[in-house]
Amino acid sequence: MRNVQGPTDLVVQVDRGDGEATVTVSGEVDLSSSTDLRTCLRETLGEFRRVVVDLGGLTFIDSSGLSALVDAHRTARASGGVVVLRDPPALLRRLLAITSLDSLLVLDPPATPSSAPSTDGRG
């Protein structure tokens, strides 16, 4: 496990498991903290081909944060890996939809229309 405390209200924790790492992001990802997230993701992708980014604790993200996620996605794809965004909050889902990044980035669970009930047993 590795913790990174950013210059603002950003906490990034890396947990290494069997064949994958989980990067848990809590707080705000903005211009002043996105560099910390980008660096952490690059370092983690240097060790693992599959990286899950748990965004359940994310409270804010701007375009520099989105850029860090896209950069991680491209880095992983270039080496045959994958970055999976887990539990993105509604604010991030809206940004991904507006920017069409929801069709580029891998989301877990995948985006579904809010009116449709889930069929995968998750609720």
C-alpha positions as CSV (number, residue, x, y, z in Angstrom):
1,M,0.0,0.0,0.0
2,R,1.2,3.5,-0.9
3,N,-0.4,6.8,0.1
4,V,0.0,10.1,-1.7
5,Q,-1.3,13.2,-0.1
6,G,-1.8,16.0,-2.7
7,P,-1.4,19.7,-2.2
8,T,-5.2,20.1,-1.9
9,D,-7.8,17.8,-0.6
10,L,-6.6,14.8,-2.6
11,V,-5.7,11.4,-1.2
12,V,-4.5,8.6,-3.4
13,Q,-3.9,5.2,-2.0
14,V,-2.4,2.3,-4.0
15,D,-3.1,-1.3,-3.0
16,R,-1.3,-4.1,-4.9
17,G,-2.9,-7.4,-5.4
18,D,-2.6,-10.5,-7.5
19,G,-2.0,-9.2,-11.0
20,E,-3.6,-5.8,-10.5
21,A,-3.4,-2.7,-8.5
22,T,-6.3,-0.6,-7.1
23,V,-5.7,3.1,-6.9
24,T,-8.3,4.7,-4.6
25,V,-8.9,8.4,-5.1
26,S,-10.6,10.6,-2.5
27,G,-11.2,14.3,-2.5
28,E,-10.6,16.8,-5.3
29,V,-8.6,16.4,-8.5
30,D,-7.9,19.8,-10.0
31,L,-5.0,21.7,-11.6
32,S,-2.9,21.7,-8.5
33,S,-3.5,18.0,-7.6
34,S,-3.8,16.3,-11.0
35,T,-0.1,16.0,-11.4
36,D,0.1,13.8,-8.3
37,L,-2.7,11.6,-9.7
38,R,-1.0,11.4,-13.1
39,T,2.3,10.5,-11.5
40,C,0.8,7.8,-9.3
41,L,-1.1,6.2,-12.2
42,R,2.0,6.2,-14.4
43,E,4.1,4.6,-11.7
44,T,1.4,2.0,-11.0
45,L,1.1,1.2,-14.7
46,G,4.8,0.7,-14.8
47,E,4.3,-2.3,-12.4
48,F,0.8,-3.6,-13.4
49,R,-1.0,-4.1,-16.7
50,R,-4.4,-3.9,-15.0
51,V,-5.1,-0.9,-12.8
52,V,-8.5,-0.3,-11.2
53,V,-9.1,3.4,-10.2
54,D,-11.7,3.5,-7.4
55,L,-13.4,6.9,-7.6
56,G,-16.1,6.4,-5.0
57,G,-14.5,9.1,-2.8
58,L,-14.0,11.6,-5.5
59,T,-15.7,14.9,-4.7
60,F,-14.5,17.1,-7.6
61,I,-12.7,16.7,-10.9
62,D,-11.8,19.3,-13.6
63,S,-10.4,19.0,-17.1
64,S,-6.8,18.4,-15.8
65,G,-8.1,15.4,-13.8
66,L,-9.9,14.1,-16.8
67,S,-6.7,14.5,-18.8
68,A,-4.8,12.4,-16.1
69,L,-7.4,9.6,-16.5
70,V,-7.1,9.7,-20.3
71,D,-3.3,9.7,-20.1
72,A,-3.5,6.6,-17.9
73,H,-5.9,4.9,-20.3
74,R,-3.5,5.6,-23.3
75,T,-0.5,4.5,-21.4
76,A,-2.1,1.2,-20.4
77,R,-3.4,0.5,-23.9
78,A,0.0,1.1,-25.4
79,S,1.4,-1.7,-23.3
80,G,-1.5,-4.0,-23.7
81,G,-3.1,-3.2,-20.3
82,V,-6.2,-1.6,-19.1
83,V,-7.4,1.1,-16.6
84,V,-10.8,0.5,-15.2
85,L,-12.7,3.3,-13.5
86,R,-14.7,1.9,-10.6
87,D,-17.6,3.7,-8.9
88,P,-17.3,7.1,-10.7
89,P,-19.7,9.6,-9.0
90,A,-22.5,11.2,-10.9
91,L,-20.5,14.4,-11.5
92,L,-17.8,12.4,-13.2
93,R,-20.3,10.3,-15.2
94,R,-21.8,13.6,-16.5
95,L,-18.4,15.0,-17.5
96,L,-17.6,11.7,-19.3
97,A,-20.9,11.8,-21.1
98,I,-20.5,15.4,-22.1
99,T,-17.0,14.9,-23.4
100,S,-17.8,11.5,-25.0
101,L,-15.0,10.0,-22.9
102,D,-17.5,7.4,-21.6
103,S,-17.1,5.7,-25.0
104,L,-13.3,5.7,-24.6
105,L,-12.6,4.9,-20.9
106,V,-13.5,1.5,-19.3
107,L,-16.2,2.0,-16.6
108,D,-17.1,-0.6,-13.9
109,P,-20.0,-0.9,-13.8
110,P,-20.6,0.2,-17.3
111,A,-22.9,3.3,-17.8
112,T,-26.5,2.4,-18.0
113,P,-29.6,4.6,-18.4
114,S,-30.8,5.6,-15.0
115,S,-34.4,4.4,-15.8
116,A,-33.3,0.9,-16.7
117,P,-33.0,-1.6,-13.8
118,S,-29.7,-3.4,-13.5
119,T,-29.6,-6.9,-14.8
120,D,-26.2,-7.9,-13.4
121,G,-27.4,-8.5,-9.8
122,R,-25.8,-5.4,-8.4
123,G,-29.0,-3.6,-7.8
